[in-house]
């Protein structure tokens, strides 16, 4: 069972790293968009994107924690 657990944890960490990097970049662009927005409607749209990015990033962290909890709850295979 250890190889499967290691594989799941490896891919979870890769996914978290990718989402974290892409999320940080998207957050910066959305924040710049909000700061430089001329129209109030555009600034509101940027604010909504920032909220989506934050919620998505939190969701990935919660999913990663859930994977760790679930994989540690699987009993080891005894031979």
ABEGO torsion letter per residue (X at the ends): XAAAAAAAAAAAAAAAAAAAAAAAAAAAAAAAAAAABABAAAAAAAAAAAAAAAAAAAAAAAAAAAAAAAAAABBBBBX
